[in-house]
Amino acid sequence: MENKRVGLLYILPWLIGLLVFTIYPFVSSLILSFTDYNIIYAPKFIGIQNYVNLFHDNTFWTSFIATVEYVVITVPLKLIFSLFIALLLNFKLRGINFYRTAYYIPSILGGNIAIAVMWRFLFANDGLVNQFLRILGIHPIGWFSTGVGAVIAISTLRIWEFGSTMVIFLAGLKDIPQELYEAAAVDGAGKVRTFFKVTIPLLTPIIFFNLVMQIIQSFQEFNGPYMITNGGPLNKTYLLSMMIYDNSFKYFNMGYGSAISWFLFVIILVFTLFVFRSSKYWVFYSDEGGGE
């Protein structure tokens, strides 16, 4: 009994944090989504009116489409780029630990507001990106004047934050038995065939994990789009997370903002469940003989 009390004492700070900063806000937002609440006055119960208004809000649907487009663009490209860098860093070269550390740094700095501000200057009309295009003889692009350009600007920042995903891929690559590559070489398989027949099948559990994590994180992206484009132009980069923030803390419509946040939660849940359901068709584990 004494050991149980000591163990409970050790995890008590975590339990308090879970209750105060996770469970309480989670439940409160659900309750507030059924109310008219402007933060100043007491919440007024209005039933499902916030959700009804949601589905008749053109700004919401524009934001929803922009969010899905952002996720569909950034997640696959980030996974591909992370895997490519992990493959390069998997070679045994002199000073390889330095390069691994250097490539991980963007993952630490990516969420920094200063990095987002720097990114905005990089893609400005006279920014470094357009200066580089001039050197190549390409006419400068107004990145923030078109929807496509703005999406590219905020997506590249997300892709640049590949460090943590790359490290997980690198760990997965190191777990692949070297004997399998030797056997493939004996059978006459080339580098490309070995990659698709040995490396990728054995990496599918890692790909699955990274895919789920990146989907969840990308749907909740806020700092980059808010600081770089502020939702423009014409709300083409106005993500749902920004709409939640504006309605809750800018327009003081906490009830409506809570309804949007719960819609976002359901969307993330649907996408995640789809990936989980589809995993039985493309994720292979070593004990199932998927790598053979």
Wavefront OBJ file of the C-alpha trace (Angstrom):
o trace
v 0.000 0.000 0.000
v 2.873 2.327 0.823
v 4.431 1.722 -2.617
v 1.120 2.574 -4.282
v 0.947 5.860 -2.394
v 4.495 6.750 -3.364
v 3.768 5.866 -6.997
v 0.601 7.971 -6.949
v 2.566 10.869 -5.464
v 5.072 10.687 -8.317
v 2.392 10.807 -11.030
v 0.222 13.358 -9.202
v 1.663 16.383 -11.091
v 0.932 14.626 -14.395
v -2.606 13.740 -13.277
v -3.262 17.345 -12.241
v -1.929 18.588 -15.568
v -4.086 16.072 -17.442
v -7.237 17.095 -15.592
v -6.656 20.873 -15.637
v -5.076 21.376 -19.069
v -6.576 18.539 -21.128
v -9.759 16.934 -19.825
v -11.337 20.090 -18.380
v -10.831 22.225 -21.546
v -11.910 19.260 -23.692
v -15.233 18.833 -21.877
v -15.753 22.591 -21.449
v -15.363 23.231 -25.188
v -18.018 20.609 -25.929
v -20.445 22.267 -23.508
v -19.667 25.759 -24.811
v -20.284 24.647 -28.394
v -23.988 24.466 -27.508
v -24.054 27.968 -26.057
v -23.887 31.627 -27.038
v -20.886 32.805 -25.042
v -18.981 36.048 -25.521
v -16.588 35.493 -22.563
v -17.948 38.553 -20.703
v -21.458 37.337 -19.935
v -22.595 33.929 -18.765
v -23.094 31.279 -21.480
v -26.623 30.995 -22.881
v -27.737 27.549 -24.067
v -28.847 27.599 -27.733
v -28.736 23.886 -28.597
v -27.210 22.967 -31.959
v -27.599 26.457 -33.442
v -23.818 26.979 -33.629
v -23.486 23.816 -35.715
v -26.391 24.862 -37.938
v -24.746 28.245 -38.491
v -21.501 26.451 -39.211
v -22.880 24.584 -42.194
v -24.336 27.788 -43.643
v -21.120 29.766 -43.223
v -19.300 30.245 -46.536
v -16.141 31.325 -44.710
v -16.151 28.051 -42.815
v -16.343 25.963 -45.998
v -13.577 28.019 -47.611
v -11.473 27.444 -44.503
v -12.290 23.728 -44.477
v -11.233 23.305 -48.112
v -8.032 25.286 -47.478
v -7.219 23.087 -44.487
v -7.746 19.829 -46.381
v -5.656 21.104 -49.300
v -2.881 22.087 -46.902
v -2.875 18.624 -45.280
v -3.006 16.773 -48.612
v -0.045 18.791 -49.915
v 2.213 18.923 -46.875
v 1.863 15.441 -45.357
v 2.940 13.318 -48.374
v 5.716 15.726 -49.372
v 7.056 15.900 -45.824
v 7.082 12.097 -45.499
v 8.850 11.672 -48.843
v 11.441 14.355 -48.073
v 12.030 13.001 -44.557
v 12.554 9.477 -45.865
v 14.930 10.725 -48.557
v 17.090 12.574 -46.003
v 16.969 9.576 -43.649
v 18.280 7.345 -46.443
v 21.177 9.734 -47.037
v 22.000 9.923 -43.325
v 21.875 6.158 -42.962
v 25.257 5.804 -44.682
v 28.333 5.358 -42.517
v 30.315 8.488 -43.315
v 32.795 10.597 -41.392
v 31.033 13.254 -39.335
v 27.598 11.749 -40.007
v 26.430 12.549 -36.446
v 27.021 16.244 -37.116
v 24.840 16.115 -40.230
v 22.110 14.233 -38.376
v 22.070 16.920 -35.702
v 22.098 19.715 -38.283
v 19.153 18.245 -40.173
v 17.191 17.847 -36.941
v 17.502 21.522 -35.986
v 14.647 22.736 -38.290
v 12.254 20.509 -36.349
v 13.170 22.382 -33.161
v 13.041 25.872 -34.675
v 10.105 25.389 -37.046
v 7.400 26.293 -34.537
v 9.197 29.472 -33.551
v 7.432 32.735 -34.384
v 10.742 34.255 -35.497
v 11.162 31.487 -38.088
v 7.671 32.175 -39.455
v 8.496 35.894 -39.750
v 11.770 35.033 -41.493
v 9.853 32.770 -43.888
v 7.566 35.649 -44.783
v 10.571 37.789 -45.722
v 12.087 34.922 -47.726
v 8.999 34.793 -49.961
v 8.470 38.556 -50.164
v 8.575 40.267 -53.569
v 12.216 41.232 -53.008
v 12.972 38.252 -50.789
v 15.737 35.693 -51.105
v 13.558 33.214 -53.045
v 12.731 35.725 -55.793
v 16.335 36.920 -55.894
v 17.407 33.340 -56.518
v 14.794 33.034 -59.279
v 16.197 36.182 -60.918
v 19.646 34.584 -60.983
v 18.118 31.612 -62.822
v 16.470 33.943 -65.298
v 12.972 33.323 -63.943
v 10.586 36.208 -63.439
v 9.910 36.880 -59.714
v 6.681 35.446 -58.342
v 4.183 37.272 -56.157
v 3.875 34.455 -53.637
v 1.332 36.185 -51.418
v -0.829 37.620 -54.207
v -2.170 34.263 -55.433
v -3.706 31.358 -53.569
v -1.316 28.809 -55.072
v 1.747 30.873 -54.219
v 0.602 31.455 -50.641
v -0.115 27.746 -50.125
v 3.358 26.907 -51.440
v 4.904 29.426 -49.039
v 3.255 28.021 -45.914
v 3.585 24.397 -47.047
v 7.340 24.642 -47.555
v 7.732 25.774 -43.942
v 5.865 22.703 -42.743
v 7.925 20.432 -44.983
v 11.124 22.112 -43.780
v 10.278 20.982 -40.228
v 11.142 17.385 -41.124
v 13.632 16.648 -38.322
v 11.516 14.529 -35.977
v 9.965 12.547 -38.822
v 13.409 11.981 -40.316
v 14.801 10.676 -37.008
v 11.974 8.139 -36.734
v 12.593 6.972 -40.303
v 16.315 6.712 -39.547
v 15.612 4.516 -36.525
v 13.412 2.297 -38.683
v 16.104 1.980 -41.349
v 18.646 0.879 -38.755
v 16.278 -1.868 -37.561
v 16.163 -3.515 -40.998
v 18.432 -6.603 -40.914
v 21.452 -6.236 -43.178
v 21.077 -9.887 -44.159
v 17.993 -9.033 -46.190
v 19.965 -6.583 -48.343
v 22.708 -9.161 -48.803
v 20.146 -11.770 -49.851
v 18.578 -9.332 -52.324
v 22.013 -8.576 -53.799
v 22.689 -12.317 -54.205
v 19.353 -12.668 -56.047
v 20.487 -9.948 -58.452
v 18.158 -7.195 -57.218
v 19.314 -3.653 -57.972
v 19.182 -0.661 -55.655
v 15.771 0.496 -56.839
v 14.165 -2.943 -56.643
v 15.714 -3.558 -53.216
v 14.307 -0.238 -52.001
v 10.748 -1.069 -53.083
v 10.840 -4.783 -52.232
v 12.798 -4.745 -48.976
v 13.124 -1.256 -47.483
v 9.621 0.091 -48.069
v 7.703 -3.045 -46.896
v 9.737 -3.208 -43.687
v 9.304 0.531 -43.142
v 5.505 0.514 -43.520
v 4.897 0.445 -39.719
v 7.106 3.540 -39.401
v 5.395 5.174 -42.387
v 2.034 4.427 -40.786
v 3.061 6.036 -37.484
v 4.530 9.125 -39.147
v 1.487 9.455 -41.410
v -0.948 9.482 -38.488
v 1.143 11.940 -36.477
v 1.618 14.307 -39.415
v -2.083 14.287 -40.304
v -3.005 15.246 -36.739
v -0.349 17.957 -36.532
v -1.059 19.430 -39.982
v -4.784 19.792 -39.291
v -3.884 21.827 -36.185
v -1.294 24.046 -37.898
v -1.553 27.663 -36.813
v 1.692 29.627 -36.323
v 3.055 29.438 -39.863
v -0.095 30.399 -41.821
v -1.064 33.030 -39.245
v 2.305 34.783 -39.306
v 3.145 34.336 -42.999
v -0.123 34.940 -44.856
v -2.689 35.674 -42.113
v -5.173 33.629 -44.113
v -4.810 35.498 -47.390
v -5.261 35.993 -50.192
v -9.067 35.660 -50.251
v -8.951 33.171 -47.343
v -7.033 30.647 -49.465
v -4.759 29.907 -46.495
v -7.334 30.634 -43.776
v -7.066 27.315 -41.939
v -9.659 26.067 -39.453
v -7.275 26.619 -36.546
v -7.114 30.309 -37.485
v -10.888 30.513 -37.754
v -11.189 28.977 -34.277
v -8.762 31.559 -32.889
v -10.476 34.520 -34.571
v -13.979 33.564 -33.468
v -12.957 32.682 -29.932
v -10.500 35.460 -29.055
v -10.914 38.155 -31.709
v -14.696 38.259 -32.131
v -15.355 36.883 -28.612
v -17.724 34.248 -29.959
v -16.442 31.377 -27.851
v -19.464 29.174 -28.464
v -19.061 29.307 -32.238
v -15.303 28.840 -31.955
v -15.861 25.754 -29.792
v -18.251 24.331 -32.392
v -15.588 24.772 -35.098
v -12.986 23.110 -32.885
v -15.242 20.098 -32.386
v -15.875 19.871 -36.102
v -12.100 19.910 -36.598
v -11.772 17.167 -33.980
v -14.276 15.014 -35.876
v -12.461 15.611 -39.187
v -9.122 14.593 -37.660
v -10.819 11.519 -36.179
v -12.291 10.543 -39.555
v -8.958 10.903 -41.377
v -7.131 8.987 -38.635
v -9.675 6.157 -38.604
v -9.444 5.915 -42.397
v -5.662 5.490 -42.161
v -6.065 2.872 -39.426
v -8.672 0.959 -41.423
v -6.587 1.066 -44.591
v -3.407 -0.009 -42.783
v -4.304 -3.703 -43.014
v -3.862 -3.475 -46.785
v -0.450 -1.807 -46.881
v 1.250 -2.058 -43.471
v 3.368 -5.180 -43.018
v 4.987 -6.386 -39.829
v 8.038 -8.636 -39.667
v 6.179 -11.391 -37.795
v 3.673 -11.518 -40.661
v 6.373 -12.087 -43.273
v 5.590 -8.774 -44.980
v 9.211 -8.156 -45.870
v 9.688 -11.394 -47.759
l 1 2 3 4 5 6 7 8 9 10 11 12 13 14 15 16 17 18 19 20 21 22 23 24 25 26 27 28 29 30 31 32 33 34 35 36 37 38 39 40 41 42 43 44 45 46 47 48 49 50 51 52 53 54 55 56 57 58 59 60 61 62 63 64 65 66 67 68 69 70 71 72 73 74 75 76 77 78 79 80 81 82 83 84 85 86 87 88 89 90 91 92 93 94 95 96 97 98 99 100 101 102 103 104 105 106 107 108 109 110 111 112 113 114 115 116 117 118 119 120 121 122 123 124 125 126 127 128 129 130 131 132 133 134 135 136 137 138 139 140 141 142 143 144 145 146 147 148 149 150 151 152 153 154 155 156 157 158 159 160 161 162 163 164 165 166 167 168 169 170 171 172 173 174 175 176 177 178 179 180 181 182 183 184 185 186 187 188 189 190 191 192 193 194 195 196 197 198 199 200 201 202 203 204 205 206 207 208 209 210 211 212 213 214 215 216 217 218 219 220 221 222 223 224 225 226 227 228 229 230 231 232 233 234 235 236 237 238 239 240 241 242 243 244 245 246 247 248 249 250 251 252 253 254 255 256 257 258 259 260 261 262 263 264 265 266 267 268 269 270 271 272 273 274 275 276 277 278 279 280 281 282 283 284 285 286 287 288 289 290 291 292
